[in-house]
Amino acid sequence: MAEVQKLIAADSAEAKFVQDFCQFEKTQNCQGLNKDDNKKLLSKNYKKADIKDWMKKYESTSRILYRGCWLFDFVHTVFNGINTRRGDKLFKIAQDAYKTALAPHHGFVLKKVANVAMNACVKKEKFMAGIIDQ
């Protein structure tokens, strides 16, 4: 990260605003880097001449923000479903929310695991009581 900080002036827009920083990552072609898989991603998707040393351990801010947006889409869809589908069980609402918000971004195995997890949802009343009591 220190190498990236050297590329960005402390008083620049990239240092002050998330959107500008994400644009900076796009210009550096590093928005897909996630630290753990960088070696594989770099060798597969980049020309050797385009790989910079800092990329090997870089974790993209824009990648994290996109995934956070997917999570908020899921949470919004669940709560909207609780409000509009009052007769449905929570696990069905959660399954549908997952299919809409998260499944398009996940692979086969994760989709199957998530489906099992949605079946483990508590009853809507218990879920809502837990929120209200907090």
C-alpha positions as CSV (number, residue, x, y, z in Angstrom):
1,M,0.0,0.0,0.0
2,A,2.9,2.4,0.7
3,E,3.9,2.1,-3.0
4,V,0.4,3.2,-4.0
5,Q,0.5,6.1,-1.6
6,K,3.6,7.3,-3.4
7,L,1.6,7.5,-6.6
8,I,-1.1,9.7,-5.1
9,A,-0.4,13.2,-3.7
10,A,-1.8,13.7,-0.2
11,D,-3.9,16.7,-1.3
12,S,-5.2,15.2,-4.5
13,A,-8.8,14.2,-5.2
14,E,-7.8,10.5,-5.2
15,A,-6.7,10.8,-1.6
16,K,-9.9,12.6,-0.5
17,F,-12.8,11.0,-2.3
18,V,-13.7,7.3,-2.6
19,Q,-15.1,7.7,-6.1
20,D,-11.9,9.3,-7.3
21,F,-9.8,6.7,-5.6
22,C,-11.8,4.0,-7.4
23,Q,-11.2,5.8,-10.7
24,F,-7.5,5.8,-9.9
25,E,-7.6,2.1,-9.3
26,K,-9.3,1.6,-12.6
27,T,-6.5,3.6,-14.4
28,Q,-4.0,1.4,-12.6
29,N,-6.0,-1.7,-13.7
30,C,-5.9,-3.0,-10.1
31,Q,-9.6,-3.0,-9.1
32,G,-9.8,-6.8,-9.2
33,L,-6.8,-7.5,-6.9
34,N,-7.7,-9.0,-3.6
35,K,-4.4,-9.8,-1.9
36,D,-4.9,-13.6,-1.5
37,D,-5.2,-14.5,-5.2
38,N,-3.0,-11.8,-6.7
39,K,-0.3,-14.1,-7.8
40,K,-2.7,-16.1,-9.8
41,L,-4.7,-13.1,-11.1
42,L,-1.6,-11.2,-12.2
43,S,-0.1,-14.2,-14.1
44,K,-3.4,-15.0,-15.8
45,N,-4.7,-11.5,-16.6
46,Y,-1.7,-9.1,-16.9
47,K,1.2,-8.8,-19.2
48,K,4.5,-9.2,-17.3
49,A,5.5,-5.6,-18.2
50,D,2.3,-4.2,-16.7
51,I,2.8,-5.9,-13.3
52,K,4.1,-3.5,-10.7
53,D,5.7,-4.7,-7.4
54,W,2.9,-3.1,-5.2
55,M,0.3,-5.1,-7.1
56,K,1.5,-8.4,-5.6
57,K,0.0,-7.7,-2.2
58,Y,-2.6,-5.1,-3.1
59,E,-6.2,-5.3,-1.9
60,S,-8.5,-3.2,-4.0
61,T,-10.8,-0.6,-2.3
62,S,-13.2,-0.6,-5.2
63,R,-13.5,-4.4,-5.1
64,I,-14.4,-4.2,-1.4
65,L,-16.9,-1.4,-2.0
66,Y,-18.7,-3.3,-4.8
67,R,-19.1,-6.3,-2.6
68,G,-20.4,-4.1,0.2
69,C,-23.0,-2.7,-2.3
70,W,-24.1,-6.3,-3.1
71,L,-24.5,-7.0,0.6
72,F,-26.6,-3.8,1.0
73,D,-28.7,-4.9,-2.0
74,F,-29.3,-8.2,-0.2
75,V,-30.2,-6.6,3.1
76,H,-32.6,-4.2,1.4
77,T,-34.3,-6.9,-0.5
78,V,-34.7,-9.0,2.6
79,F,-36.3,-6.1,4.6
80,N,-38.4,-5.1,1.7
81,G,-39.6,-8.7,1.4
82,I,-40.4,-8.8,5.1
83,N,-42.5,-5.7,4.6
84,T,-44.3,-6.6,1.4
85,R,-44.6,-10.4,1.7
86,R,-46.0,-10.7,5.2
87,G,-47.4,-14.2,4.6
88,D,-44.1,-15.7,3.4
89,K,-41.6,-17.4,5.6
90,L,-38.3,-15.7,6.2
91,F,-36.2,-18.4,4.6
92,K,-38.2,-18.0,1.4
93,I,-37.7,-14.2,1.4
94,A,-34.0,-14.7,2.1
95,Q,-33.6,-17.2,-0.7
96,D,-35.3,-14.9,-3.2
97,A,-33.2,-12.0,-2.0
98,Y,-30.0,-14.0,-2.3
99,K,-31.0,-15.1,-5.9
100,T,-31.6,-11.4,-6.8
101,A,-28.7,-9.6,-5.1
102,L,-25.8,-12.1,-4.4
103,A,-26.2,-15.2,-6.6
104,P,-25.2,-13.5,-9.8
105,H,-21.8,-12.8,-8.3
106,H,-21.2,-16.2,-6.8
107,G,-20.0,-19.5,-8.2
108,F,-21.9,-22.8,-8.1
109,V,-20.5,-24.1,-4.8
110,L,-21.2,-20.9,-2.9
111,K,-24.7,-20.7,-4.3
112,K,-25.4,-24.2,-2.9
113,V,-24.0,-23.4,0.5
114,A,-26.0,-20.1,0.6
115,N,-29.2,-22.0,-0.2
116,V,-28.6,-24.3,2.7
117,A,-27.8,-21.3,5.0
118,M,-31.1,-19.6,4.0
119,N,-33.0,-22.7,5.0
120,A,-31.6,-22.2,8.5
121,C,-33.3,-18.8,9.0
122,V,-35.3,-18.3,12.2
123,K,-39.0,-17.4,12.0
124,K,-39.7,-13.9,11.0
125,E,-41.2,-13.0,14.3
126,K,-38.1,-14.1,16.2
127,F,-35.9,-12.3,13.8
128,M,-37.9,-9.1,14.2
129,A,-38.0,-9.4,17.9
130,G,-34.2,-9.7,18.0
131,I,-34.0,-6.4,16.1
132,I,-36.5,-4.5,18.1
133,D,-35.0,-5.7,21.4
134,Q,-31.7,-4.3,20.5
